[in-house]
């Protein structure tokens, strides 16, 4: 009895295996699409992978990327859409692959790569309004990120400068003795310089004091000689005047 059960189970396994192997990639795709429509994305992923194993077609790879994307596994979806864009059978399929590739890269935070993918899609289908919208959205978000990054860098620099200034103030407060020593040294240097200037000034005064008496005496002798000559000249003039006054004038013919 036990042998019969085992034999029956083995026979059933053989039949199921034959049935599975008899399925075509197209059937796997259809089952995957049905599961995807029911939002059973994990089951859809499994069917699409089976379709790829049976016959790696561009459609299976593309649909697998969609299933991964629907599950929020954007990093895994990116290479699938990239592969689909390379093996797509026509221009429209290739444009759709690039469009979804850009979506996956956008969700993964790869904005620059997403913008490039959207542009590739538009080169193949310039009138696709959805791709145009997504491209503009990605470019806008990229600009916002750059502006935010610049503001953050500026804020970091301001914080760094403020911290440096605070550190300098703290250092000044922590080393009062050093500042006092520097001030005292500066005062001593100023005092020495002042004393040196005073000494030089005193030396100049002493030299002038030594020179002034001789010069003063020399000037006095010259002035005395000049004064003596003037006095002699004035004395002669006085004598001449006195002589003139002593002369009696002749009477004039006319009376005054």
C-alpha positions, 0 to 999 in steps of 0.5 A: 500500500505504501509502495502504491502511494509513492508510485502515485505521487511520483507519477503525479509529479511527472505529469505536472512537470510535463505540463509546466515544461509544455507551457510557452513563454507566451503563456507565462507572459499572459499569466504574468499580465493577469497577475499584474492586472490583479496587482499581484506584482510578486506573482507577476514577477515570477511568471515574467522571470519564467518567460525570460528563462524559457525565451528571453524576449524584450517584452518579458524583460520590459514587463519584469521591469514594470513588476519590480517598479510596482513593488518599489524595487527601483534599483532592480527595475533600472537594469531591466528597462535598460536591457529592454531598450537595447532589445526592443523590436521597434521604435515605439517599444524602445521609446517606452523602455527609455520612458520607464527607465527614466521613471525608475531612475527618477524614483531611485534618485538618479536625476541626471540619468533620468533626464538623459533617459527621457531625452532618449525617449523624446528623440524616438517619440518627440510628441510624447506629452508624458515624457515631456512632463516627466523631463520637466519635472526631473529638471525642476527637481534637479535645479531645486537640489542644486539650489538647496545644496548651494544654500547648505554649503553656504550655511556650512561655511557660515557655521564654520566661520562662526565656530572659528570666531568663537574658538578665537574668542575662547582662546583669548579668554583662556590665555589672559596671562599671555595677552598681559605679557604681550601688553607688558612687553609692548609697554616696555618697548614703548618706554625704552623708546621714549627714554631713548628719545629723551636721552637723545634730546638731552644730549642735543640740549647739552651740545647746544649749551656747550656751544652757546657761551662761546658764540655769545661771547664772540657776538658780544665782541663784534657788537661792542666794536660796532657799537664803539664805532657808532659811538665815535661817529655819533660823538663826532657828529655831536661835536660838529653840530655844536660847532655849527650852533656856536657860529653867529649867523650874519644879519640878513638885509631883510627883517623877519 
